[in-house]
Amino acid sequence: MMAEITTKNQIVVGRSVDLSPSLRQRIAELSGLKPNWDGERAKVIKPHVLADVIETLKRFAQGTDCFREPFLAPTFDGFVQMEWHDKKRSLEIEAVNQGWSCAGAMIGNDGNRHYFTAECERSDFQRLEKFYEWFVGAELIWPSL
């Protein structure tokens, strides 16, 4: 079973060839995590999740001239979270069983931090791109249904 996951992860990592060297390195690191990588029974990253993260990042990079690389973090249950942060806005997109869970925060004109959440299907790349466009400031209002 572990050898099968390792082989699938190697194939998936190969799909990241169009991403920057630093993102390819991070994806390779995530794919190489072993069971219990956190010392508290964390699961290995699911190959299909890593493939979805790579596809999402490739679409973001192709869809905008101002692509900013995210921080990629593993979650204990075998998923991945993509994080972007700047002075006024932050965006976290986490792979979950049902698809993607998105959370945004921004400092409003009133000086207060405002939070937003949404969920979308794993294959809804168009909606994911809207969340990223919100983060970079191309969309002024948090994308809703």
PyMOL commands that place a pseudoatom at each C-alpha (Angstrom):
pseudoatom trace, name=CA, resn=MET, resi=1, chain=A, elem=C, hetatm=0, pos=[0.000, 0.000, 0.000]
pseudoatom trace, name=CA, resn=MET, resi=2, chain=A, elem=C, hetatm=0, pos=[2.736, 2.502, 0.960]
pseudoatom trace, name=CA, resn=ALA, resi=3, chain=A, elem=C, hetatm=0, pos=[4.727, 1.675, -2.195]
pseudoatom trace, name=CA, resn=GLU, resi=4, chain=A, elem=C, hetatm=0, pos=[1.603, 2.309, -4.286]
pseudoatom trace, name=CA, resn=ILE, resi=5, chain=A, elem=C, hetatm=0, pos=[1.106, 5.743, -2.693]
pseudoatom trace, name=CA, resn=THR, resi=6, chain=A, elem=C, hetatm=0, pos=[4.792, 6.570, -3.188]
pseudoatom trace, name=CA, resn=THR, resi=7, chain=A, elem=C, hetatm=0, pos=[4.582, 5.694, -6.895]
pseudoatom trace, name=CA, resn=LYS, resi=8, chain=A, elem=C, hetatm=0, pos=[1.385, 7.715, -7.337]
pseudoatom trace, name=CA, resn=ASN, resi=9, chain=A, elem=C, hetatm=0, pos=[2.988, 10.671, -5.568]
pseudoatom trace, name=CA, resn=GLN, resi=10, chain=A, elem=C, hetatm=0, pos=[6.026, 10.514, -7.845]
pseudoatom trace, name=CA, resn=ILE, resi=11, chain=A, elem=C, hetatm=0, pos=[3.744, 10.640, -10.886]
pseudoatom trace, name=CA, resn=VAL, resi=12, chain=A, elem=C, hetatm=0, pos=[1.819, 13.556, -9.369]
pseudoatom trace, name=CA, resn=VAL, resi=13, chain=A, elem=C, hetatm=0, pos=[5.007, 15.479, -8.515]
pseudoatom trace, name=CA, resn=GLY, resi=14, chain=A, elem=C, hetatm=0, pos=[6.006, 15.124, -12.168]
pseudoatom trace, name=CA, resn=ARG, resi=15, chain=A, elem=C, hetatm=0, pos=[2.928, 17.185, -13.082]
pseudoatom trace, name=CA, resn=SER, resi=16, chain=A, elem=C, hetatm=0, pos=[4.396, 20.184, -11.241]
pseudoatom trace, name=CA, resn=VAL, resi=17, chain=A, elem=C, hetatm=0, pos=[7.039, 20.766, -13.932]
pseudoatom trace, name=CA, resn=ASP, resi=18, chain=A, elem=C, hetatm=0, pos=[5.417, 24.072, -14.991]
pseudoatom trace, name=CA, resn=LEU, resi=19, chain=A, elem=C, hetatm=0, pos=[5.630, 25.516, -11.474]
pseudoatom trace, name=CA, resn=SER, resi=20, chain=A, elem=C, hetatm=0, pos=[8.586, 27.358, -9.958]
pseudoatom trace, name=CA, resn=PRO, resi=21, chain=A, elem=C, hetatm=0, pos=[11.511, 25.383, -8.521]
pseudoatom trace, name=CA, resn=SER, resi=22, chain=A, elem=C, hetatm=0, pos=[10.511, 26.378, -4.974]
pseudoatom trace, name=CA, resn=LEU, resi=23, chain=A, elem=C, hetatm=0, pos=[6.935, 25.145, -5.425]
pseudoatom trace, name=CA, resn=ARG, resi=24, chain=A, elem=C, hetatm=0, pos=[8.136, 21.928, -7.066]
pseudoatom trace, name=CA, resn=GLN, resi=25, chain=A, elem=C, hetatm=0, pos=[10.470, 21.373, -4.107]
pseudoatom trace, name=CA, resn=ARG, resi=26, chain=A, elem=C, hetatm=0, pos=[7.676, 21.944, -1.577]
pseudoatom trace, name=CA, resn=ILE, resi=27, chain=A, elem=C, hetatm=0, pos=[5.340, 19.608, -3.472]
pseudoatom trace, name=CA, resn=ALA, resi=28, chain=A, elem=C, hetatm=0, pos=[8.046, 16.941, -3.488]
pseudoatom trace, name=CA, resn=GLU, resi=29, chain=A, elem=C, hetatm=0, pos=[8.505, 17.408, 0.273]
pseudoatom trace, name=CA, resn=LEU, resi=30, chain=A, elem=C, hetatm=0, pos=[4.773, 17.042, 0.882]
pseudoatom trace, name=CA, resn=SER, resi=31, chain=A, elem=C, hetatm=0, pos=[4.598, 13.940, -1.287]
pseudoatom trace, name=CA, resn=GLY, resi=32, chain=A, elem=C, hetatm=0, pos=[7.443, 12.392, 0.708]
pseudoatom trace, name=CA, resn=LEU, resi=33, chain=A, elem=C, hetatm=0, pos=[5.836, 12.732, 4.123]
pseudoatom trace, name=CA, resn=LYS, resi=34, chain=A, elem=C, hetatm=0, pos=[5.588, 9.400, 5.908]
pseudoatom trace, name=CA, resn=PRO, resi=35, chain=A, elem=C, hetatm=0, pos=[2.706, 8.209, 8.094]
pseudoatom trace, name=CA, resn=ASN, resi=36, chain=A, elem=C, hetatm=0, pos=[2.853, 9.834, 11.534]
pseudoatom trace, name=CA, resn=TRP, resi=37, chain=A, elem=C, hetatm=0, pos=[4.955, 12.723, 10.150]
pseudoatom trace, name=CA, resn=ASP, resi=38, chain=A, elem=C, hetatm=0, pos=[3.756, 14.954, 12.982]
pseudoatom trace, name=CA, resn=GLY, resi=39, chain=A, elem=C, hetatm=0, pos=[4.306, 12.398, 15.761]
pseudoatom trace, name=CA, resn=GLU, resi=40, chain=A, elem=C, hetatm=0, pos=[0.559, 12.313, 16.357]
pseudoatom trace, name=CA, resn=ARG, resi=41, chain=A, elem=C, hetatm=0, pos=[-0.637, 9.798, 13.731]
pseudoatom trace, name=CA, resn=ALA, resi=42, chain=A, elem=C, hetatm=0, pos=[-0.931, 12.206, 10.790]
pseudoatom trace, name=CA, resn=LYS, resi=43, chain=A, elem=C, hetatm=0, pos=[-1.729, 10.604, 7.452]
pseudoatom trace, name=CA, resn=VAL, resi=44, chain=A, elem=C, hetatm=0, pos=[0.330, 10.854, 4.275]
pseudoatom trace, name=CA, resn=ILE, resi=45, chain=A, elem=C, hetatm=0, pos=[-0.821, 13.379, 1.671]
pseudoatom trace, name=CA, resn=LYS, resi=46, chain=A, elem=C, hetatm=0, pos=[-3.374, 11.844, -0.662]
pseudoatom trace, name=CA, resn=PRO, resi=47, chain=A, elem=C, hetatm=0, pos=[-2.010, 11.758, -4.241]
pseudoatom trace, name=CA, resn=HIS, resi=48, chain=A, elem=C, hetatm=0, pos=[-5.269, 13.021, -5.785]
pseudoatom trace, name=CA, resn=VAL, resi=49, chain=A, elem=C, hetatm=0, pos=[-5.238, 15.987, -3.397]
pseudoatom trace, name=CA, resn=LEU, resi=50, chain=A, elem=C, hetatm=0, pos=[-1.686, 16.885, -4.371]
pseudoatom trace, name=CA, resn=ALA, resi=51, chain=A, elem=C, hetatm=0, pos=[-2.687, 16.619, -8.041]
pseudoatom trace, name=CA, resn=ASP, resi=52, chain=A, elem=C, hetatm=0, pos=[-5.592, 19.013, -7.425]
pseudoatom trace, name=CA, resn=VAL, resi=53, chain=A, elem=C, hetatm=0, pos=[-3.296, 21.486, -5.645]
pseudoatom trace, name=CA, resn=ILE, resi=54, chain=A, elem=C, hetatm=0, pos=[-0.857, 21.395, -8.567]
pseudoatom trace, name=CA, resn=GLU, resi=55, chain=A, elem=C, hetatm=0, pos=[-3.665, 21.916, -11.096]
pseudoatom trace, name=CA, resn=THR, resi=56, chain=A, elem=C, hetatm=0, pos=[-5.060, 24.831, -9.089]
pseudoatom trace, name=CA, resn=LEU, resi=57, chain=A, elem=C, hetatm=0, pos=[-1.663, 26.524, -8.817]
pseudoatom trace, name=CA, resn=LYS, resi=58, chain=A, elem=C, hetatm=0, pos=[-0.991, 26.069, -12.518]
pseudoatom trace, name=CA, resn=ARG, resi=59, chain=A, elem=C, hetatm=0, pos=[-4.334, 27.671, -13.362]
pseudoatom trace, name=CA, resn=PHE, resi=60, chain=A, elem=C, hetatm=0, pos=[-3.674, 30.579, -10.995]
pseudoatom trace, name=CA, resn=ALA, resi=61, chain=A, elem=C, hetatm=0, pos=[-0.208, 31.127, -12.495]
pseudoatom trace, name=CA, resn=GLN, resi=62, chain=A, elem=C, hetatm=0, pos=[-1.569, 31.062, -16.052]
pseudoatom trace, name=CA, resn=GLY, resi=63, chain=A, elem=C, hetatm=0, pos=[-4.601, 33.203, -15.246]
pseudoatom trace, name=CA, resn=THR, resi=64, chain=A, elem=C, hetatm=0, pos=[-2.859, 36.239, -13.819]
pseudoatom trace, name=CA, resn=ASP, resi=65, chain=A, elem=C, hetatm=0, pos=[0.234, 38.318, -14.416]
pseudoatom trace, name=CA, resn=CYS, resi=66, chain=A, elem=C, hetatm=0, pos=[0.670, 38.847, -10.684]
pseudoatom trace, name=CA, resn=PHE, resi=67, chain=A, elem=C, hetatm=0, pos=[0.747, 35.247, -9.433]
pseudoatom trace, name=CA, resn=ARG, resi=68, chain=A, elem=C, hetatm=0, pos=[2.061, 34.992, -5.890]
pseudoatom trace, name=CA, resn=GLU, resi=69, chain=A, elem=C, hetatm=0, pos=[3.259, 31.664, -4.631]
pseudoatom trace, name=CA, resn=PRO, resi=70, chain=A, elem=C, hetatm=0, pos=[1.435, 30.320, -1.597]
pseudoatom trace, name=CA, resn=PHE, resi=71, chain=A, elem=C, hetatm=0, pos=[2.774, 28.622, 1.476]
pseudoatom trace, name=CA, resn=LEU, resi=72, chain=A, elem=C, hetatm=0, pos=[1.760, 24.961, 1.230]
pseudoatom trace, name=CA, resn=ALA, resi=73, chain=A, elem=C, hetatm=0, pos=[1.003, 23.203, 4.507]
pseudoatom trace, name=CA, resn=PRO, resi=74, chain=A, elem=C, hetatm=0, pos=[0.066, 19.578, 5.095]
pseudoatom trace, name=CA, resn=THR, resi=75, chain=A, elem=C, hetatm=0, pos=[-2.900, 18.796, 7.300]
pseudoatom trace, name=CA, resn=PHE, resi=76, chain=A, elem=C, hetatm=0, pos=[-2.997, 15.882, 9.714]
pseudoatom trace, name=CA, resn=ASP, resi=77, chain=A, elem=C, hetatm=0, pos=[-5.701, 14.074, 7.710]
pseudoatom trace, name=CA, resn=GLY, resi=78, chain=A, elem=C, hetatm=0, pos=[-3.768, 13.819, 4.420]
pseudoatom trace, name=CA, resn=PHE, resi=79, chain=A, elem=C, hetatm=0, pos=[-4.888, 17.040, 2.785]
pseudoatom trace, name=CA, resn=VAL, resi=80, chain=A, elem=C, hetatm=0, pos=[-3.091, 20.297, 1.897]
pseudoatom trace, name=CA, resn=GLN, resi=81, chain=A, elem=C, hetatm=0, pos=[-3.745, 23.953, 2.658]
pseudoatom trace, name=CA, resn=MET, resi=82, chain=A, elem=C, hetatm=0, pos=[-2.606, 26.781, 0.378]
pseudoatom trace, name=CA, resn=GLU, resi=83, chain=A, elem=C, hetatm=0, pos=[-2.026, 30.118, 2.132]
pseudoatom trace, name=CA, resn=TRP, resi=84, chain=A, elem=C, hetatm=0, pos=[-1.446, 33.639, 0.867]
pseudoatom trace, name=CA, resn=HIS, resi=85, chain=A, elem=C, hetatm=0, pos=[-0.909, 36.617, 3.170]
pseudoatom trace, name=CA, resn=ASP, resi=86, chain=A, elem=C, hetatm=0, pos=[-0.223, 40.305, 2.613]
pseudoatom trace, name=CA, resn=LYS, resi=87, chain=A, elem=C, hetatm=0, pos=[-0.772, 43.486, 4.610]
pseudoatom trace, name=CA, resn=LYS, resi=88, chain=A, elem=C, hetatm=0, pos=[-4.489, 43.909, 3.868]
pseudoatom trace, name=CA, resn=ARG, resi=89, chain=A, elem=C, hetatm=0, pos=[-5.744, 40.479, 2.828]
pseudoatom trace, name=CA, resn=SER, resi=90, chain=A, elem=C, hetatm=0, pos=[-5.153, 36.804, 3.431]
pseudoatom trace, name=CA, resn=LEU, resi=91, chain=A, elem=C, hetatm=0, pos=[-6.552, 33.731, 1.731]
pseudoatom trace, name=CA, resn=GLU, resi=92, chain=A, elem=C, hetatm=0, pos=[-6.480, 30.093, 2.808]
pseudoatom trace, name=CA, resn=ILE, resi=93, chain=A, elem=C, hetatm=0, pos=[-7.761, 27.357, 0.534]
pseudoatom trace, name=CA, resn=GLU, resi=94, chain=A, elem=C, hetatm=0, pos=[-7.797, 23.930, 2.139]
pseudoatom trace, name=CA, resn=ALA, resi=95, chain=A, elem=C, hetatm=0, pos=[-8.574, 20.657, 0.432]
pseudoatom trace, name=CA, resn=VAL, resi=96, chain=A, elem=C, hetatm=0, pos=[-11.237, 18.795, 2.405]
pseudoatom trace, name=CA, resn=ASN, resi=97, chain=A, elem=C, hetatm=0, pos=[-13.300, 15.659, 1.813]
pseudoatom trace, name=CA, resn=GLN, resi=98, chain=A, elem=C, hetatm=0, pos=[-16.128, 17.645, 0.209]
pseudoatom trace, name=CA, resn=GLY, resi=99, chain=A, elem=C, hetatm=0, pos=[-13.893, 19.762, -2.072]
pseudoatom trace, name=CA, resn=TRP, resi=100, chain=A, elem=C, hetatm=0, pos=[-12.292, 23.038, -0.986]
pseudoatom trace, name=CA, resn=SER, resi=101, chain=A, elem=C, hetatm=0, pos=[-12.818, 25.148, 2.112]
pseudoatom trace, name=CA, resn=CYS, resi=102, chain=A, elem=C, hetatm=0, pos=[-11.903, 28.794, 1.530]
pseudoatom trace, name=CA, resn=ALA, resi=103, chain=A, elem=C, hetatm=0, pos=[-11.318, 31.455, 4.169]
pseudoatom trace, name=CA, resn=GLY, resi=104, chain=A, elem=C, hetatm=0, pos=[-10.419, 35.074, 3.571]
pseudoatom trace, name=CA, resn=ALA, resi=105, chain=A, elem=C, hetatm=0, pos=[-9.650, 37.969, 5.854]
pseudoatom trace, name=CA, resn=MET, resi=106, chain=A, elem=C, hetatm=0, pos=[-9.198, 41.626, 5.095]
pseudoatom trace, name=CA, resn=ILE, resi=107, chain=A, elem=C, hetatm=0, pos=[-8.654, 44.834, 6.962]
pseudoatom trace, name=CA, resn=GLY, resi=108, chain=A, elem=C, hetatm=0, pos=[-11.536, 47.108, 6.040]
pseudoatom trace, name=CA, resn=ASN, resi=109, chain=A, elem=C, hetatm=0, pos=[-11.616, 50.884, 5.729]
pseudoatom trace, name=CA, resn=ASP, resi=110, chain=A, elem=C, hetatm=0, pos=[-12.837, 50.922, 9.323]
pseudoatom trace, name=CA, resn=GLY, resi=111, chain=A, elem=C, hetatm=0, pos=[-9.545, 49.337, 10.445]
pseudoatom trace, name=CA, resn=ASN, resi=112, chain=A, elem=C, hetatm=0, pos=[-11.269, 46.135, 11.560]
pseudoatom trace, name=CA, resn=ARG, resi=113, chain=A, elem=C, hetatm=0, pos=[-10.487, 42.666, 10.283]
pseudoatom trace, name=CA, resn=HIS, resi=114, chain=A, elem=C, hetatm=0, pos=[-13.361, 41.088, 8.351]
pseudoatom trace, name=CA, resn=TYR, resi=115, chain=A, elem=C, hetatm=0, pos=[-13.612, 37.338, 7.781]
pseudoatom trace, name=CA, resn=PHE, resi=116, chain=A, elem=C, hetatm=0, pos=[-15.242, 35.392, 4.962]
pseudoatom trace, name=CA, resn=THR, resi=117, chain=A, elem=C, hetatm=0, pos=[-15.734, 31.699, 4.284]
pseudoatom trace, name=CA, resn=ALA, resi=118, chain=A, elem=C, hetatm=0, pos=[-16.988, 29.573, 1.431]
pseudoatom trace, name=CA, resn=GLU, resi=119, chain=A, elem=C, hetatm=0, pos=[-16.817, 26.048, 0.108]
pseudoatom trace, name=CA, resn=CYS, resi=120, chain=A, elem=C, hetatm=0, pos=[-16.695, 24.768, -3.426]
pseudoatom trace, name=CA, resn=GLU, resi=121, chain=A, elem=C, hetatm=0, pos=[-16.398, 21.581, -5.414]
pseudoatom trace, name=CA, resn=ARG, resi=122, chain=A, elem=C, hetatm=0, pos=[-12.953, 20.119, -6.037]
pseudoatom trace, name=CA, resn=SER, resi=123, chain=A, elem=C, hetatm=0, pos=[-13.285, 20.696, -9.799]
pseudoatom trace, name=CA, resn=ASP, resi=124, chain=A, elem=C, hetatm=0, pos=[-14.684, 24.246, -9.567]
pseudoatom trace, name=CA, resn=PHE, resi=125, chain=A, elem=C, hetatm=0, pos=[-11.472, 25.955, -10.685]
pseudoatom trace, name=CA, resn=GLN, resi=126, chain=A, elem=C, hetatm=0, pos=[-13.383, 28.987, -11.968]
pseudoatom trace, name=CA, resn=ARG, resi=127, chain=A, elem=C, hetatm=0, pos=[-14.697, 29.721, -8.472]
pseudoatom trace, name=CA, resn=LEU, resi=128, chain=A, elem=C, hetatm=0, pos=[-11.269, 29.100, -6.923]
pseudoatom trace, name=CA, resn=GLU, resi=129, chain=A, elem=C, hetatm=0, pos=[-9.811, 31.636, -9.351]
pseudoatom trace, name=CA, resn=LYS, resi=130, chain=A, elem=C, hetatm=0, pos=[-12.379, 34.183, -8.119]
pseudoatom trace, name=CA, resn=PHE, resi=131, chain=A, elem=C, hetatm=0, pos=[-11.145, 33.719, -4.546]
pseudoatom trace, name=CA, resn=TYR, resi=132, chain=A, elem=C, hetatm=0, pos=[-7.565, 34.221, -5.686]
pseudoatom trace, name=CA, resn=GLU, resi=133, chain=A, elem=C, hetatm=0, pos=[-8.579, 37.312, -7.691]
pseudoatom trace, name=CA, resn=TRP, resi=134, chain=A, elem=C, hetatm=0, pos=[-10.204, 38.645, -4.502]
pseudoatom trace, name=CA, resn=PHE, resi=135, chain=A, elem=C, hetatm=0, pos=[-6.949, 38.113, -2.631]
pseudoatom trace, name=CA, resn=VAL, resi=136, chain=A, elem=C, hetatm=0, pos=[-4.847, 40.023, -5.184]
pseudoatom trace, name=CA, resn=GLY, resi=137, chain=A, elem=C, hetatm=0, pos=[-7.402, 42.835, -5.263]
pseudoatom trace, name=CA, resn=ALA, resi=138, chain=A, elem=C, hetatm=0, pos=[-8.872, 42.231, -8.719]
pseudoatom trace, name=CA, resn=GLU, resi=139, chain=A, elem=C, hetatm=0, pos=[-12.219, 41.429, -7.049]
pseudoatom trace, name=CA, resn=LEU, resi=140, chain=A, elem=C, hetatm=0, pos=[-13.333, 43.922, -4.410]
pseudoatom trace, name=CA, resn=ILE, resi=141, chain=A, elem=C, hetatm=0, pos=[-16.118, 41.813, -2.912]
pseudoatom trace, name=CA, resn=TRP, resi=142, chain=A, elem=C, hetatm=0, pos=[-15.689, 38.279, -1.504]
pseudoatom trace, name=CA, resn=PRO, resi=143, chain=A, elem=C, hetatm=0, pos=[-17.089, 35.885, -4.122]
pseudoatom trace, name=CA, resn=SER, resi=144, chain=A, elem=C, hetatm=0, pos=[-20.386, 34.361, -3.063]
pseudoatom trace, name=CA, resn=LEU, resi=145, chain=A, elem=C, hetatm=0, pos=[-22.633, 31.827, -4.737]
for i in range(1, 145): cmd.bond("trace and resi %d" % i, "trace and resi %d" % (i + 1))
show_as sticks, trace
zoom trace
